[in-house]
Amino acid sequence: MIIITEARSILTIRRLCLIFGFFFFAFSVSPTSAAKTEAVSITGSEGGVSVFPRISYFEDPEYRLTVYEAAALEEEGQFKVVESGYSGIGYPRSSIWMAFKLHNPTDEEHTLYLEYLNHIPEDIWLFQRDESSLEEFDEVFSSIREEGAKRPLNQLRPVFETTLKPGETRQYFVKTVDKTGQAVYVDFLIWNPKELESTKTLEIVFYSTAFGIFLIIMLLSLILFISLRQSSFLYYSGYIFFSILVWGKTSGLIPNITNSTSLIEHFWIYSGLMVAFAMMFGRAFLQTKKYLPKLDILLRLNVLVGLSQIPLFYLGMYSLSIDFLKVSMLGFPLLIFSGLLRWRQGNSLALIFSGAWLLYTYAVFSYPFRDNGFLVQDITALHIPIIAAIVETTLLFITLTLQARQTHKANEKIKQDYLLLVQNHAAELGKQVEEKTRQLVSEKQRAEKEARTDALTNIANRRSFIQSGKHIISQSQQGNTLCGMIQMDADFFKSVNDRYGHAAGDEALRSMAQSICESIGSNDVAARMGGEEFAIITPCTDLKTLLLVAERIRKKIETSVIIHDEQTFQITCSFGCALYQTNDDLDSLLQRADKALYVAKKTGRNCVKIEGYEC
Ligand SMILES: Nc1nc2c(ncn2[C@@H]2O[C@H](COP(=O)(O)OP(=O)(O)OP(=O)(O)O)[C@@H](O)[C@H]2O)c(=O)[nH]1
């Protein structure tokens, strides 16, 4: 879809090129005819009255005529007048002679100023004399390359003083020279000195305000570039910088305030760089490389055409440089078009972008129309492009700032979303780790418990008993206290199994474990040592207490009724006890308790025996 749109856009660009080409070339010829012009009557209070169309001109492509030769040609009717349209006659690459007359019908002498109204004035000579006396011509030279103060009159554009006696008709011949083929206007404005002075003041206030705005926006763009690192701000400030130089020159303000000839002479370079920066800005702002790749190629080419002004200037190829600059102007409509396409693609700010460039393009393209005599060239027309440029620059700056804000916001959102995601992931991961750790700990605890527990009776097993027993014995050794060991074994357990079944035997073992647990203290440790054998170790005890514990267990087992599969039966156990003696370890204590158990078995079972004692 985008490709089709772009293809269409390129077709439209071709059409645009044809239209603009037509204007560029068709406009270079203005209808003219040979004629003698009448004198313009003055009153002395003129406020910028134009002498056009009572002015004729002559092209001298060889730059050779003297004023007297020109006057003779004018006398012969060789001078032409612009027949239709306005004072612009295009871009003749020749010296242009202009001739007009002023007549003072009043009774007073009047001193007036004659202003050559041209947006880029060049070297200009004014010759004047009283028509009736045909005396020698007075010659005054003015050049835009001269600082204002050094010109005949310090004005934004070339201005000459003239004095007309009562009833006098004065003849004026003007010669303009510019070999680069700049626009020429066949016109002069007549000013009362006071009127011109006040107009100049107004104009300087206007231009100063305009350039102040340009300068502020340029600095703001630079600051924003430094802080945001967005290239569009840099290109934009470059564009404004060269705009200031271009408009400063065409308005006459720069030549008026500085004697830097370099600022004037490098005009074409500034114009080229202004176009190049405008294109680079447009490309960066609209992201044409990404979204309009084909139009982007044209914009890039236009950047090159703009930059070509530098080598062309230094090679002295001025005419070619102006032709290139005209071509580069096509970049402005291209920017409008690209902006509209981006707007259609969903970039709402691109519409304002296009609007701003439309305004600017209108202002810039009004030049060829005026230069070629299709629009009026007056002081207001001179100011319109600058007003358009201020509005355009401000609009673009606002758009650029809004876009930067949007981008910043979008980046912030991405950052925040990413942070949130990372945080959520971290929290989720933390939870998973916590859960896993908890599971592992409980698994470990379970495994440890299982390793220490007898599966049938759910009390400690032999391994666990050995661990606890060693610990209790070492405590007894350190604390010099007594501890006791009870070894017990079910009586005739084989016959229980045989009579009631193995499962009933298991039930009997569980019942025995329960009886033991219910009969011992909380510090005592009981364990199933294997088969129907159990052991209990009691810390901090004495003989009496040890016997009491054993007896309590014995009785509890003897009185307990075991129920299994609707069968009930009872069992008894024999007990062997041993009290800790110095140098005893767990094995020796167990052995001594075992000895006593053996005695208990031998002496009738279901009784408690203590090792080393008769009871
Ligand atoms: N049901 C069951 N029986 C077991 C278990 N462990 C050992 N026995 C039985 O316990 C019996 C022990 O028999 P003996 O060592 O001959 O001893 P007794 O029959 O108890 O005789 P005295 O100890 O001399 O009174 C054997 O028949 C074993 O099969 C067990 O976990 N469950």
The ligand as a Gaussian input file, in Angstrom:
#p B3LYP/6-31G(d) Opt

LIG

0 1
 N        5.044000     -58.603000      62.878000
 C        6.320000     -58.366000      62.941000
 N        7.118000     -59.247000      63.447000
 C        8.436000     -59.022000      63.588000
 C        8.994000     -57.859000      63.178000
 N       10.337000     -57.893000      63.415000
 C       10.601000     -59.088000      63.995000
 N        9.442000     -59.810000      64.108000
 C        9.277000     -61.131000      64.620000
 O        9.616000     -61.171000      65.961000
 C        9.940000     -62.511000      66.272000
 C       11.065000     -62.616000      67.231000
 O       11.174000     -63.885000      67.590000
 P       12.303000     -64.387000      68.570000
 O       13.609000     -63.644000      68.360000
 O       12.364000     -65.804000      68.380000
 O       11.819000     -64.059000      69.976000
 P       10.449000     -64.256000      70.704000
 O        9.565000     -65.053000      69.882000
 O        9.934000     -62.830000      70.969000
 O       10.861000     -64.856000      71.964000
 P       11.617000     -64.216000      73.156000
 O       12.251000     -62.983000      72.723000
 O       12.598000     -65.172000      73.571000
 O       10.553000     -63.948000      74.143000
 C       10.231000     -63.188000      64.927000
 O        9.236000     -64.154000      64.642000
 C       10.175000     -62.072000      63.938000
 O        9.636000     -62.512000      62.739000
 C        8.149000     -56.896000      62.569000
 O        8.539000     -55.837000      62.170000
 N        6.825000     -57.198000      62.505000

